[in-house]
Amino acid sequence: MSELLDIAERILDSAKAPSKSRSTSRAASTPTCRPYQGEIEELSSASSSGIGVRVLRDGVSGAQVGTAWAGSLDESAIEDVLREARDNARFATEDEFVALARPTAWRPRRSN
């Protein structure tokens, strides 16, 4: 589990302005048991892992969003996914309903 967290943090650290990234990593194992006449005929397990990245590039009237996914956690796949998500964001149209949070000058009211 810590390997997945390390990979996700490494991707987030690789994000460069003016974009922000969100990464998702997963590893799963699925056991399968096939019974036959009250006995276990076959017992197997399948596992899979992958990484997904969502990049937001801040624009004038919204953000450009790019996503990419790979079914591998090896280093070259991780680099490819980050590059592809950045490229996809660069070519996406700006979405006015998606934006990066911006600080404001809002202050709470004082009660009298």
Buried (B, 14 or more C-beta within 10 A) or exposed (E): EEEBEEBBEEBBEBBEEEBBBBBBBEEEEEEEEEEEEEEEEEEEEEEEBBBBBBBBBBBEEBBBBBBBBBEBBEEEBBEBBBEBBBEBBEEBEBBEEEBEEEEEEEEEEEEE
